[in-house]
Amino acid sequence: MLDPEEEVARKLDQVVGKRYVPAARQGVLRRAGSALARWLVGALCAVAAVATIVWVIESHRMPKDVPRRAEMPVTVTIVPAPAKAP
């Protein structure tokens, strides 16, 4: 039978592999670099999404030299409500 610590280590190796390094031992610069990379990728995706939205809106805008249709008057007929029986 395996020692409990060896069994835990074996199960941990199956899940995360033998190269697992806790965050506390990675170093501040490495963690800051990976966080900065994630922030930059997120910012790039946000800018790309906004650019796509602006492009779609601008591509569907009518040109200024196209004349607008003449507005037609709307006729409204008001019909009185029927009288209520007492």
C-alpha positions in Angstrom: 0.0 0.0 0.0 1.2 3.5 -0.8 2.0 6.2 1.7 -0.9 8.7 1.8 1.5 11.5 0.7 2.7 9.4 -2.3 -0.9 8.6 -3.3 -1.8 12.3 -3.2 1.2 13.1 -5.2 0.4 10.4 -7.8 -3.2 11.7 -8.1 -2.0 15.3 -8.4 0.4 14.3 -11.1 -2.4 12.6 -13.0 -4.5 15.8 -12.9 -1.9 18.6 -13.4 1.2 16.8 -14.5 4.7 16.8 -13.0 5.4 20.4 -13.9 2.9 22.0 -11.5 4.3 25.1 -9.9 2.2 27.0 -7.3 1.5 30.6 -8.0 3.5 31.7 -5.0 6.7 30.1 -6.4 6.3 31.5 -10.0 7.7 35.0 -9.3 6.1 38.4 -9.4 7.4 39.2 -12.9 6.1 36.1 -14.5 2.6 36.5 -12.9 2.5 40.2 -13.9 3.6 39.3 -17.4 0.8 36.8 -17.9 -1.7 39.1 -16.4 -0.6 41.9 -18.7 -0.8 39.6 -21.7 -4.4 38.7 -20.7 -5.3 42.4 -20.3 -3.8 43.2 -23.7 -5.7 40.4 -25.4 -8.9 41.5 -23.8 -8.4 45.1 -24.8 -7.6 44.1 -28.3 -10.8 42.1 -28.5 -12.8 45.0 -27.2 -11.3 47.4 -29.7 -12.0 44.9 -32.5 -15.6 44.5 -31.4 -16.1 48.3 -31.3 -14.5 48.7 -34.7 -16.7 46.1 -36.2 -19.8 47.7 -34.8 -18.8 51.1 -36.1 -18.0 49.6 -39.5 -21.4 47.9 -39.8 -23.2 51.1 -38.8 -21.2 53.3 -41.2 -21.6 50.8 -44.1 -25.4 50.9 -43.7 -25.7 54.6 -43.5 -27.4 56.3 -46.5 -25.2 58.6 -48.6 -25.8 62.3 -48.2 -26.4 63.0 -51.9 -29.5 60.7 -52.1 -32.6 62.8 -51.8 -35.1 61.9 -49.1 -38.6 60.9 -50.0 -41.2 63.6 -49.6 -43.1 63.3 -46.4 -46.7 62.5 -47.0 -49.4 64.0 -44.8 -51.2 61.5 -42.6 -55.0 61.8 -42.3 -56.4 60.7 -39.0 -60.2 60.1 -38.6 -61.4 60.3 -35.0 -64.5 58.3 -34.5 -66.5 59.0 -31.3 -67.0 56.1 -28.9 -70.5 54.7 -28.7 -72.6 55.9 -25.8 -72.8 53.6 -22.8 -76.2 52.3 -21.8 -77.4 53.4 -18.4 
